């Protein structure tokens, strides 16, 4: 059975753009698309979707939201197999549970709150920190475009990736990385270049003022980063256009910088099955807040 791409919808513009992205992802994989609305409140509290449906916001119900999202996905990718679900429960728990039988979860950067889109929504953050499957959060401008389709509003619709590049952050775990495997798959699906990035730093206490030794600590750290990178990529398939990059700086700054010319940024998040709290890590947390392209957080079991 093909595992679906699951997308969380709530009627907000970010969630509808997530539907676009998820529809494209499902089409690339030949997978079904599942649209999930989860809330303890039945009515929609925003104005954007209500205006598009020609209804007062208090009349827009959960069924309207998933119906509109399904129509949008079908118009974008007509051959998709689409299922929908309306679940009367907290979205964080419902989406994490849906992820147990999903190829990936796709979420907007924020939901129907009034926060600016540069602020990551609590649902996206909680799901990325708990899900057992890859979670893709749409960040940045999403390469929006305007459509004048009379049947459904496509304002701020997602375009296909324009950079032809997937970036993956390489961590200390040099072998058997789920994040790297996911990034390789995404690069192959998109016929894109895969940039494998290893960030490195030279601690200040290792620097020296002697002119003959000033550069040696930095060279040692960079060489170590290159060795970790080579170890991680030793089994990478030959049919991927792979680029190795070692970049000086903290990963939480290096990777968001690399996202500026990428269609997808992939990072790993270590998961301890015996731990019930949020398990995200500083790097994944930072890129989810500061990346300028969609971010895939891939669980790495420890």
Backbone bond lengths (Angstrom), bond angles and torsions (degrees), N, CA, C in turn:
res aa  C-N    CA-C-N  psi(-1)  N-CA   C-N-CA  omega(-1)  CA-C   N-CA-C  phi
1 X - - - 1.460 - - 1.528 110.12 -
2 X 1.337 116.24 131.09 1.456 120.65 177.80 1.517 109.86 -72.70
3 X 1.319 115.91 127.17 1.455 119.86 175.41 1.526 109.20 -73.87
4 X 1.338 117.81 139.45 1.458 119.91 -176.71 1.520 112.61 -82.07
5 X 1.323 115.43 161.89 1.449 122.63 162.61 1.523 105.76 -88.64
6 X 1.313 116.85 120.54 1.466 122.01 -177.51 1.519 108.99 -103.09
7 X 1.327 116.58 132.03 1.460 120.85 178.45 1.524 108.91 -124.86
8 X 1.324 115.57 132.50 1.456 120.42 176.33 1.513 110.58 -84.59
9 X 1.327 116.70 129.03 1.467 121.18 -179.08 1.522 109.07 -123.35
10 X 1.334 115.46 145.45 1.459 119.85 174.93 1.522 111.73 -143.12
11 X 1.342 117.42 9.86 1.456 121.30 178.25 1.510 114.53 91.16
12 X 1.338 118.38 -11.59 1.459 120.98 178.73 1.525 109.52 -74.68
13 X 1.338 116.08 159.31 1.458 119.54 179.03 1.532 112.20 -61.19
14 X 1.350 119.70 -42.62 1.466 117.66 176.96 1.523 113.65 -59.20
15 X 1.326 117.21 -36.61 1.465 118.22 -179.64 1.520 111.37 -72.15
16 X 1.334 117.52 -32.70 1.462 119.82 177.33 1.527 110.99 -70.44
17 X 1.322 117.56 -33.80 1.460 119.44 173.81 1.524 110.47 -68.84
18 X 1.332 116.81 -32.65 1.458 119.65 174.06 1.525 110.99 -63.09
19 X 1.323 116.82 -34.27 1.473 120.55 175.38 1.523 110.17 -61.09
20 X 1.335 117.52 -43.88 1.465 120.96 177.06 1.525 110.75 -56.29
21 X 1.325 115.32 -51.04 1.466 120.73 -176.09 1.528 110.10 -63.26
22 X 1.326 116.45 -43.37 1.463 120.64 -179.33 1.527 111.02 -65.65
23 X 1.325 117.09 -37.21 1.473 120.02 177.60 1.521 110.75 -62.50
24 X 1.324 116.78 -42.94 1.460 120.13 177.31 1.524 110.93 -63.67
25 X 1.326 116.83 -42.31 1.462 121.33 -179.69 1.528 110.67 -63.49
26 X 1.328 116.61 -44.47 1.464 120.06 178.86 1.529 110.82 -62.64
27 X 1.339 116.79 -40.60 1.467 119.95 179.11 1.526 110.98 -64.48
28 X 1.335 118.30 -41.16 1.463 121.42 177.88 1.522 111.22 -60.47
29 X 1.321 116.76 -38.57 1.457 121.58 -176.64 1.521 113.20 -87.04
30 X 1.331 117.46 -13.41 1.459 120.00 -171.68 1.503 111.77 67.31
31 X 1.339 115.88 32.19 1.460 122.21 -175.19 1.523 110.70 -107.03
32 X 1.332 118.50 159.51 1.464 120.64 173.49 1.529 110.38 -70.95
33 X 1.326 115.35 159.92 1.460 122.49 175.66 1.525 108.02 -114.97
34 X 1.316 116.60 130.73 1.463 121.81 179.03 1.519 109.17 -119.71
35 X 1.322 116.81 124.26 1.455 123.43 -179.28 1.520 108.68 -103.69
36 X 1.336 116.33 123.87 1.460 120.88 -174.53 1.517 109.93 -123.15
37 X 1.320 115.30 123.88 1.457 122.16 170.70 1.521 106.75 -109.78
38 X 1.331 115.70 123.10 1.468 119.78 179.51 1.519 108.71 -131.75
39 X 1.328 115.60 127.14 1.463 120.66 179.19 1.520 108.93 -166.67
40 X 1.318 115.25 149.57 1.457 119.91 172.22 1.521 110.96 -81.84
41 X 1.348 116.44 -8.92 1.466 121.70 178.74 1.511 108.69 -110.37
42 X 1.306 116.83 132.02 1.454 120.77 -175.42 1.518 112.75 -79.53
43 X 1.323 116.63 -33.08 1.460 119.67 -173.85 1.527 111.04 -90.61
44 X 1.319 114.59 151.39 1.453 121.84 176.72 1.515 108.60 -87.91
45 X 1.349 116.75 137.23 1.457 120.33 -172.06 1.520 113.70 -104.37
46 X 1.319 118.64 3.56 1.455 120.95 -176.04 1.506 112.54 -103.94
47 X 1.348 116.02 178.90 1.459 120.75 -174.85 1.516 113.25 -111.05
48 X 1.342 118.72 -25.24 1.459 121.03 -171.82 1.523 111.99 -61.85
49 X 1.330 116.72 -51.77 1.461 119.50 -179.49 1.515 111.07 -68.71
50 X 1.311 117.58 -37.89 1.463 120.82 179.09 1.519 110.79 -58.41
51 X 1.318 116.34 -42.47 1.459 119.93 178.87 1.522 111.10 -63.78
52 X 1.353 115.55 -41.36 1.459 119.18 179.55 1.512 113.04 -64.94
53 X 1.341 116.33 -30.17 1.464 120.50 179.92 1.528 112.51 -89.67
54 X 1.319 117.06 -7.46 1.454 120.69 -178.16 1.508 113.05 69.77
55 X 1.351 117.35 33.90 1.462 121.58 -178.84 1.521 109.48 -129.23
56 X 1.314 117.11 153.11 1.471 118.86 168.73 1.519 109.43 -62.97
57 X 1.343 116.79 148.01 1.460 120.03 -174.73 1.527 112.23 -60.38
58 X 1.345 117.84 -31.59 1.461 118.95 -178.49 1.525 112.43 -70.64
59 X 1.338 117.77 -11.93 1.460 120.77 179.44 1.528 112.67 -98.42
60 X 1.318 116.19 -6.32 1.453 118.93 -179.34 1.525 108.83 -83.25
61 X 1.305 116.21 116.21 1.449 121.69 -175.04 1.530 110.27 -105.70
62 X 1.305 115.92 171.79 1.457 121.44 -179.02 1.524 111.72 -56.85
63 X 1.345 116.45 -38.31 1.465 119.25 -179.71 1.518 111.57 -63.18
64 X 1.335 117.13 -35.89 1.468 120.45 176.60 1.524 110.63 -63.34
65 X 1.318 115.99 -40.04 1.460 120.53 -176.88 1.526 110.61 -64.44
66 X 1.322 117.52 -50.18 1.466 119.05 -177.96 1.529 111.03 -70.57
67 X 1.337 117.31 -32.58 1.468 119.61 177.85 1.532 110.39 -64.88
68 X 1.325 116.66 -44.27 1.462 120.91 178.68 1.530 110.73 -64.17
69 X 1.332 116.94 -42.67 1.457 120.75 179.21 1.528 111.02 -63.59
70 X 1.325 117.20 -40.95 1.465 120.61 179.66 1.519 110.81 -65.36
71 X 1.343 116.52 -41.09 1.465 119.28 178.35 1.528 110.90 -63.93
72 X 1.315 115.77 -40.56 1.464 120.48 178.25 1.534 110.78 -61.02
73 X 1.350 116.47 -46.43 1.462 120.27 179.67 1.522 111.52 -63.45
74 X 1.331 116.88 -40.42 1.465 120.38 -179.12 1.522 111.48 -66.71
75 X 1.324 117.09 -39.22 1.461 119.62 178.28 1.524 111.39 -66.48
76 X 1.305 116.09 -30.90 1.470 120.17 179.75 1.525 111.30 -77.59
77 X 1.335 116.55 -42.75 1.464 121.94 -178.39 1.522 108.08 -135.16
78 X 1.316 116.56 92.63 1.467 121.24 -168.34 1.522 113.31 -66.63
79 X 1.322 118.28 -24.30 1.473 120.23 -176.24 1.525 113.15 -88.51
80 X 1.315 118.27 1.53 1.464 120.70 -176.23 1.526 112.10 -67.01
81 X 1.332 115.45 142.97 1.456 121.74 167.35 1.524 107.21 -89.17
82 X 1.322 117.12 117.71 1.460 121.25 -171.94 1.525 110.28 -121.03
83 X 1.322 116.08 131.42 1.457 121.83 170.45 1.524 108.32 -124.06
84 X 1.323 115.85 157.81 1.459 120.54 -179.43 1.523 110.01 -132.16
85 X 1.328 115.22 158.48 1.464 120.59 176.31 1.514 109.00 -149.35
86 X 1.328 116.36 137.37 1.459 123.31 172.53 1.515 106.64 -115.08
87 X 1.340 116.32 117.09 1.459 121.15 -172.87 1.526 110.35 -118.85
88 X 1.336 117.93 123.13 1.467 121.27 -178.12 1.529 111.70 -83.35
89 X 1.317 116.87 67.43 1.463 121.19 179.98 1.520 109.83 -155.82
90 X 1.321 116.45 171.93 1.452 120.83 -179.29 1.526 110.01 -61.53
91 X 1.344 117.89 134.14 1.465 119.84 -175.13 1.518 114.04 -62.52
92 X 1.348 118.07 -35.03 1.459 119.44 -179.64 1.522 111.21 -57.63
93 X 1.327 116.70 -47.97 1.465 120.73 -177.34 1.528 111.15 -71.30
94 X 1.315 116.63 -41.02 1.466 119.65 -178.66 1.528 111.39 -63.84
95 X 1.325 116.95 -43.42 1.464 119.83 -177.32 1.523 111.54 -71.29
96 X 1.322 117.66 -38.68 1.462 119.35 176.39 1.525 110.00 -61.11
97 X 1.314 117.52 -41.60 1.464 120.82 178.13 1.529 110.72 -64.97
98 X 1.334 117.16 -42.60 1.466 119.97 177.42 1.527 111.11 -60.04
99 X 1.324 116.22 -31.73 1.459 120.13 -179.37 1.511 114.44 -66.53
100 X 1.333 117.88 -17.59 1.465 120.72 178.41 1.524 111.35 -63.85
101 X 1.328 117.06 -25.93 1.462 120.88 -179.91 1.521 109.87 -127.39
102 X 1.328 116.12 46.54 1.466 121.57 -179.66 1.521 109.80 -133.25
103 X 1.327 116.06 150.00 1.463 120.36 172.24 1.514 110.21 -73.32
104 X 1.335 116.44 -33.17 1.467 122.16 178.04 1.516 108.42 -167.22
105 X 1.330 115.81 154.50 1.460 123.15 171.96 1.525 108.08 -107.09
106 X 1.329 116.73 137.71 1.467 121.49 179.21 1.522 108.28 -121.52
107 X 1.329 116.35 130.28 1.458 121.66 -175.87 1.523 110.65 -135.46
108 X 1.327 115.49 150.58 1.454 120.13 169.91 1.516 109.67 -73.23
109 X 1.324 116.16 164.17 1.462 119.66 -177.41 1.518 112.12 -71.50
110 X 1.309 117.30 -23.24 1.460 121.08 176.11 1.517 108.10 -152.57
111 X 1.317 116.30 166.70 1.459 120.86 -179.73 1.505 111.46 -104.41
112 X 1.339 116.84 -137.85 1.449 120.41 -171.49 1.518 113.01 -89.32
113 X 1.322 117.97 11.53 1.460 118.70 177.13 1.517 109.47 -71.70
114 X 1.312 117.21 169.90 1.449 121.46 -179.74 1.506 113.58 -87.00
115 X 1.338 118.43 7.76 1.452 120.23 -178.22 1.515 110.91 -68.17
116 X 1.308 115.24 151.42 1.465 120.30 175.60 1.508 109.54 -63.55
117 X 1.328 116.53 152.33 1.459 119.70 -175.16 1.516 112.59 -69.36
118 X 1.339 117.33 -18.54 1.452 118.74 176.27 1.514 111.71 -69.17
119 X 1.338 117.75 -15.24 1.459 121.70 178.37 1.529 108.79 -92.49
120 X 1.323 115.99 127.53 1.457 119.67 -179.13 1.522 110.14 -73.32
121 X 1.333 116.71 132.18 1.453 120.87 -179.67 1.514 112.30 -69.88
122 X 1.340 115.66 153.01 1.465 120.59 -177.08 1.525 111.60 -66.28
123 X 1.332 118.10 -34.14 1.466 120.48 179.64 1.527 110.15 -64.68
124 X 1.335 116.84 -47.65 1.467 120.63 179.98 1.520 110.93 -59.08
125 X 1.313 116.25 -43.72 1.462 120.55 -178.59 1.525 110.96 -65.95
126 X 1.337 117.23 -44.74 1.463 120.78 -178.61 1.520 111.72 -65.37
127 X 1.324 117.81 -40.91 1.459 120.92 -179.45 1.525 110.33 -68.68
128 X 1.333 117.09 -43.22 1.467 120.35 179.00 1.528 111.42 -60.86
129 X 1.329 116.47 -29.81 1.462 120.86 -177.36 1.523 113.58 -86.79
130 X 1.331 118.27 -7.07 1.462 120.05 -175.83 1.531 114.12 -127.33
131 X 1.294 119.59 -22.29 1.464 121.68 -170.38 1.528 111.47 -65.93
132 X 1.319 115.31 150.91 1.461 121.55 179.19 1.519 112.23 -93.61
133 X 1.330 118.08 -1.54 1.457 122.75 177.46 1.530 108.48 -122.13
134 X 1.333 119.14 168.11 1.459 120.13 175.73 1.528 111.39 -58.74
135 X 1.322 116.06 138.82 1.463 122.77 176.98 1.517 108.38 -117.28
136 X 1.327 116.45 123.13 1.461 121.73 -178.93 1.522 108.24 -108.19
137 X 1.322 115.75 118.41 1.460 122.19 -179.10 1.524 108.09 -109.82
138 X 1.330 116.37 125.05 1.454 119.69 -179.71 1.524 110.00 -76.38
139 X 1.308 115.24 118.85 1.449 122.57 177.06 1.519 109.07 -116.93
140 X 1.331 117.08 168.26 1.457 121.06 175.95 1.507 112.13 76.90
141 X 1.337 114.57 -160.36 1.469 120.90 -174.30 1.513 112.63 -83.64
142 X 1.337 116.95 -12.59 1.473 122.13 179.93 1.527 112.90 63.32
143 X 1.345 118.17 17.90 1.462 121.53 178.27 1.514 110.99 49.15
144 X 1.317 115.93 54.28 1.461 120.24 -170.97 1.516 112.43 -71.14
145 X 1.309 114.72 154.73 1.445 122.08 175.01 1.523 107.59 -143.47
146 X 1.323 116.13 163.62 1.455 120.18 -179.24 1.518 109.12 -111.93
147 X 1.328 115.96 131.44 1.454 122.21 176.07 1.521 108.36 -116.97
148 X 1.340 115.57 149.79 1.458 120.22 179.86 1.527 111.18 -109.98
149 X 1.326 116.05 28.17 1.457 121.05 177.04 1.530 109.31 -56.29
150 X 1.316 115.87 127.98 1.463 119.77 -176.24 1.521 112.73 -78.10
151 X 1.338 117.53 -16.84 1.463 119.59 -175.53 1.519 112.77 -84.01
152 X 1.324 117.34 -34.45 1.459 120.49 -177.14 1.515 108.60 -152.41
153 X 1.313 115.82 142.83 1.452 120.58 -179.85 1.512 110.70 -70.97
154 X 1.336 117.21 124.50 1.453 122.54 177.00 1.517 110.48 -115.26
155 X 1.325 118.10 23.49 1.451 119.93 177.24 1.523 109.66 -56.38
156 X 1.335 114.35 139.36 1.453 120.25 178.56 1.523 111.60 57.91
157 X 1.305 115.22 42.59 1.464 121.09 -179.53 1.524 110.07 -78.67
158 X 1.318 116.65 146.13 1.455 121.39 -179.71 1.521 110.50 -76.03
159 X 1.315 116.18 133.81 1.453 121.73 170.72 1.519 110.03 -92.77
160 X 1.322 115.32 162.11 1.463 119.48 174.27 1.525 108.80 -64.79
161 X 1.350 116.23 156.04 1.459 120.60 -178.18 1.515 112.51 -55.13
162 X 1.318 116.44 138.84 1.464 121.07 -175.43 1.525 113.18 -108.59
163 X 1.333 117.73 -11.49 1.459 119.58 -175.81 1.529 113.20 -92.81
164 X 1.332 117.46 -22.46 1.460 119.97 -177.10 1.520 112.60 64.80
165 X 1.345 116.15 36.33 1.455 120.04 -174.65 1.523 110.28 -145.64
166 X 1.327 115.84 132.97 1.462 123.70 171.29 1.518 106.93 -114.43
167 X 1.330 117.09 133.55 1.468 122.13 178.70 1.515 108.82 -111.57
168 X 1.323 116.40 135.25 1.470 121.03 175.34 1.527 108.85 -126.34
169 X 1.316 116.08 132.65 1.451 120.81 175.24 1.514 110.14 -84.84
170 X 1.330 116.92 128.98 1.458 122.52 -179.64 1.520 108.69 -98.31
171 X 1.324 116.90 119.21 1.459 122.04 -178.86 1.517 112.08 -93.55
172 X 1.339 115.18 -165.13 1.454 120.76 -178.36 1.525 112.14 -68.40
173 X 1.340 116.29 -29.14 1.460 119.58 179.26 1.519 108.45 -74.71
174 X 1.323 116.58 100.53 1.459 120.75 -169.26 1.522 113.92 -82.99
175 X 1.327 118.30 -17.56 1.462 120.04 -177.80 1.525 110.54 -125.16
176 X 1.320 114.81 156.18 1.463 122.09 175.66 1.528 111.83 53.68
177 X 1.319 116.28 49.55 1.461 121.55 -178.95 1.518 110.23 -90.44
178 X 1.331 116.54 119.55 1.465 120.54 176.94 1.525 110.73 -64.03
179 X 1.332 117.09 -35.84 1.466 120.49 179.54 1.523 110.37 -63.44
180 X 1.325 117.08 -42.60 1.463 119.97 179.33 1.523 110.77 -65.75
181 X 1.329 117.63 -42.55 1.464 119.81 178.18 1.530 110.61 -59.96
182 X 1.332 116.68 -42.88 1.460 120.56 179.27 1.522 110.16 -63.81
183 X 1.331 117.39 -42.85 1.464 120.84 -179.12 1.523 111.35 -64.33
184 X 1.333 116.97 -39.94 1.468 120.64 177.03 1.527 110.02 -60.69
185 X 1.326 116.10 -45.56 1.465 119.94 179.27 1.523 111.28 -60.47
186 X 1.338 116.80 -44.58 1.465 120.18 -178.88 1.523 111.27 -65.43
187 X 1.319 117.62 -39.39 1.466 120.45 178.53 1.524 110.84 -64.40
188 X 1.334 116.84 -40.54 1.462 120.24 179.28 1.524 111.06 -67.46
189 X 1.331 117.40 -41.06 1.460 120.38 178.53 1.523 111.71 -60.44
190 X 1.323 115.97 -36.04 1.462 121.40 -176.45 1.525 113.65 -94.09
191 X 1.351 117.03 -3.50 1.465 121.64 -172.42 1.526 109.07 52.52
192 X 1.324 115.53 47.17 1.457 122.46 -174.34 1.522 110.89 -112.00
193 X 1.323 115.70 159.19 1.459 121.46 171.33 1.525 109.11 -72.35
194 X 1.327 116.52 140.38 1.455 121.50 176.34 1.521 108.86 -106.63
195 X 1.315 116.53 116.36 1.460 122.71 174.85 1.526 109.03 -94.84
196 X 1.331 116.69 112.78 1.457 121.10 175.68 1.528 107.46 -96.22
197 X 1.336 116.07 116.27 1.462 121.57 -171.34 1.530 109.98 -113.36
198 X 1.310 115.57 126.85 1.453 121.53 172.78 1.527 108.25 -117.72
199 X 1.329 116.61 115.25 1.459 121.38 177.45 1.524 109.45 -83.56
200 X 1.333 116.14 147.06 1.457 120.08 178.33 1.526 109.54 -144.38
201 X 1.321 114.79 155.98 1.467 120.57 -179.71 1.524 109.52 -139.09
202 X 1.324 115.09 148.03 1.453 121.56 173.22 1.520 107.71 -106.58
203 X 1.329 118.29 110.87 1.466 119.66 -178.97 1.523 111.60 -55.84
204 X 1.317 115.86 143.56 1.463 121.23 -176.10 1.516 112.46 -59.76
205 X 1.353 117.19 -33.96 1.464 119.20 -176.58 1.521 112.45 -70.24
206 X 1.355 118.46 -12.44 1.454 120.53 179.63 1.520 112.63 -91.66
207 X 1.326 117.16 -6.93 1.462 119.60 179.69 1.521 109.74 -74.13
208 X 1.306 115.55 160.02 1.469 120.18 179.90 1.508 109.25 -141.47
209 X 1.339 114.96 153.26 1.458 119.25 -179.85 1.523 112.99 -88.33
210 X 1.324 117.09 -7.33 1.463 119.09 -178.85 1.524 109.74 -70.37
211 X 1.341 118.87 126.57 1.473 120.50 -174.55 1.517 113.30 -62.77
212 X 1.332 119.25 -26.15 1.467 120.51 -179.47 1.518 113.06 -82.63
213 X 1.348 116.22 -15.77 1.462 119.83 -176.29 1.522 113.13 -115.18
214 X 1.314 117.25 -3.49 1.465 121.02 -170.02 1.517 113.43 -56.66
215 X 1.337 117.18 -35.92 1.455 118.64 -175.08 1.511 114.63 -94.61
216 X 1.320 119.05 -7.24 1.463 121.09 -172.10 1.531 113.82 -66.01
217 X 1.349 120.57 -47.48 1.473 118.51 178.75 1.520 112.74 -57.28
218 X 1.319 117.04 -41.28 1.457 120.20 179.82 1.519 111.04 -63.45
219 X 1.344 116.72 -41.89 1.467 119.44 179.85 1.519 111.42 -63.43
220 X 1.329 116.83 -35.76 1.465 120.06 179.48 1.531 111.06 -66.64
221 X 1.321 116.29 -42.67 1.465 119.68 179.20 1.528 111.33 -67.61
222 X 1.309 116.97 -38.83 1.467 119.78 178.40 1.523 110.41 -66.59
223 X 1.341 117.18 -39.50 1.462 120.56 178.13 1.525 110.47 -63.77
224 X 1.333 116.01 -40.81 1.467 119.59 178.04 1.528 110.69 -62.77
225 X 1.326 117.19 -40.55 1.473 121.06 177.94 1.520 110.43 -62.29
226 X 1.340 116.40 -41.29 1.461 120.18 179.41 1.523 111.04 -64.67
227 X 1.343 116.61 -36.43 1.469 119.88 178.45 1.523 111.35 -66.88
228 X 1.323 116.74 -41.63 1.469 120.26 176.88 1.526 109.89 -61.45
229 X 1.317 116.25 -41.78 1.457 121.05 -179.69 1.528 110.80 -62.96
230 X 1.312 116.97 -46.01 1.462 120.37 -179.76 1.519 111.14 -63.69
231 X 1.326 116.93 -39.71 1.461 120.51 178.80 1.524 110.98 -63.23
232 X 1.334 116.08 -41.38 1.462 120.62 -179.74 1.522 111.62 -65.69
233 X 1.335 116.78 -33.37 1.469 121.06 -172.44 1.524 113.46 -99.56
234 X 1.317 117.52 6.31 1.469 119.02 -173.18 1.525 112.41 -63.41
235 X 1.331 118.06 -26.73 1.467 120.18 179.97 1.527 112.31 -107.06
236 X 1.314 117.18 15.29 1.471 119.97 179.40 1.523 110.42 -64.24
237 X 1.320 118.22 139.18 1.467 120.07 -178.11 1.525 112.03 -66.06
238 X 1.323 115.38 152.46 1.458 121.04 -177.84 1.527 113.00 -75.52
239 X 1.324 116.66 -17.26 1.466 118.90 -174.94 1.528 112.42 -90.05
240 X 1.325 117.86 19.89 1.461 122.25 175.96 1.516 108.36 -116.85
241 X 1.329 116.14 132.57 1.459 121.62 174.98 1.522 107.59 -75.30
242 X 1.340 116.29 100.42 1.456 122.30 -169.47 1.520 110.80 -109.25
243 X 1.341 115.54 133.39 1.460 120.89 176.81 1.521 108.69 -124.30
244 X 1.326 116.26 128.30 1.462 122.45 -179.94 1.522 109.47 -95.93
245 X 1.338 115.84 133.55 1.457 119.31 -179.25 1.532 110.16 -139.09
246 X 1.317 117.18 123.91 1.466 121.77 169.29 1.523 106.62 -108.01
247 X 1.334 116.19 126.45 1.461 121.14 -173.85 1.519 108.83 -129.79
248 X 1.322 115.83 130.60 1.454 120.19 179.50 1.526 110.62 -74.38
249 X 1.319 115.64 134.20 1.457 121.11 178.03 1.517 110.60 135.49
250 X 1.327 117.03 166.50 1.474 120.18 176.48 1.520 110.71 -69.08
251 X 1.330 116.22 141.50 1.470 120.22 -177.29 1.525 111.66 -58.97
252 X 1.319 117.47 -33.87 1.461 119.68 -178.23 1.524 112.80 -68.83
253 X 1.325 117.53 -11.65 1.466 121.00 172.13 1.526 111.41 -105.66
254 X 1.343 116.47 -39.80 1.463 121.65 -177.50 1.525 111.33 -61.43
255 X 1.339 117.65 -45.40 1.464 120.31 -174.93 1.535 112.65 -69.85
256 X 1.340 120.60 -44.59 1.467 118.24 173.58 1.532 112.68 -58.65
257 X 1.331 117.86 -35.56 1.468 120.04 175.87 1.526 110.53 -62.63
258 X 1.341 116.50 -42.17 1.469 120.40 -179.85 1.522 111.95 -67.70
259 X 1.341 117.46 -23.35 1.473 120.62 -177.98 1.520 112.94 -69.20
260 X 1.337 117.43 -15.53 1.458 120.13 -176.42 1.521 113.14 -64.59
261 X 1.332 116.56 -24.64 1.463 120.31 179.51 1.525 110.45 -121.45
262 X 1.325 115.99 36.97 1.471 120.58 -178.60 1.520 110.04 -129.69
263 X 1.331 115.59 155.34 1.462 121.65 173.87 1.529 110.79 -93.55
264 X 1.331 116.60 -19.11 1.461 121.21 179.83 1.518 108.03 -157.52
265 X 1.323 116.12 136.46 1.462 122.81 174.53 1.522 107.68 -113.85
266 X 1.328 117.11 127.13 1.466 122.41 -176.43 1.524 109.20 -114.54
267 X 1.328 115.95 128.69 1.468 121.16 176.10 1.521 108.71 -134.02
268 X 1.310 116.02 154.26 1.449 121.24 175.94 1.519 110.95 -94.73
269 X 1.329 116.40 155.47 1.464 122.87 174.96 1.517 107.53 -135.22
270 X 1.313 116.88 118.43 1.463 120.70 -176.17 1.520 110.58 -68.12
271 X 1.335 115.68 134.31 1.460 122.13 -179.48 1.525 109.45 -122.59
272 X 1.316 115.17 127.97 1.458 121.65 171.75 1.523 107.32 -105.61
273 X 1.341 117.96 111.70 1.471 119.97 -175.35 1.521 114.11 -56.06
274 X 1.313 118.54 -24.25 1.457 120.85 -179.21 1.512 114.48 -85.57
275 X 1.339 116.82 -2.82 1.463 121.25 -177.63 1.525 108.91 -103.27
276 X 1.337 117.55 131.65 1.458 121.15 -174.27 1.528 113.76 -99.26
277 X 1.310 118.28 -10.18 1.460 120.62 -177.23 1.523 112.80 -83.03
278 X 1.354 115.22 -171.30 1.459 120.80 176.79 1.521 109.60 -65.81
279 X 1.339 116.92 133.78 1.459 122.21 179.71 1.524 108.31 -131.94
280 X 1.314 114.54 92.17 1.455 119.33 -174.21 1.527 111.65 -126.00
281 X 1.314 117.68 -48.84 1.460 120.51 -177.64 1.519 111.63 93.13
282 X 1.333 115.83 155.01 1.465 120.39 -174.67 1.519 112.92 -66.68
283 X 1.340 116.78 -39.08 1.464 119.08 -177.19 1.522 110.90 -67.63
284 X 1.343 116.82 -49.23 1.465 119.54 179.15 1.517 110.91 -61.20
285 X 1.326 116.72 -40.45 1.463 120.67 178.43 1.522 110.37 -60.34
286 X 1.332 116.72 -43.41 1.467 120.51 -178.16 1.526 111.85 -66.60
287 X 1.338 117.83 -44.47 1.467 118.55 -176.93 1.531 111.18 -70.32
288 X 1.330 117.74 -31.10 1.460 119.34 176.12 1.526 111.39 -63.78
289 X 1.318 117.38 -29.65 1.458 120.50 -179.93 1.524 113.24 -88.81
290 X 1.338 118.04 -24.31 1.464 118.73 -168.63 1.526 114.40 -124.44
291 X 1.323 119.31 -4.85 1.460 119.91 179.63 1.524 111.06 -66.57
292 X 1.330 115.77 149.56 1.464 121.08 176.48 1.525 112.01 -104.41
293 X 1.338 117.43 10.29 1.469 121.36 173.63 1.518 107.67 -138.07
294 X 1.337 118.59 169.66 1.465 119.94 176.82 1.528 111.96 -55.79
295 X 1.332 115.41 144.65 1.469 121.94 -178.06 1.526 109.15 -118.60
296 X 1.329 115.82 130.29 1.464 121.14 173.04 1.526 108.27 -105.24
297 X 1.326 116.36 120.03 1.463 122.42 175.71 1.524 107.17 -100.80
298 X 1.328 116.26 117.81 1.462 121.53 -173.89 1.525 109.21 -111.53
299 X 1.342 118.00 123.80 1.474 119.94 179.66 1.528 111.74 -63.79
300 X 1.331 115.42 135.42 1.463 122.92 174.38 1.522 107.24 -118.15
301 X 1.318 117.68 110.32 1.455 121.11 -179.53 1.522 111.09 -71.79
302 X 1.339 116.05 138.96 1.463 120.60 179.61 1.519 109.85 -112.00
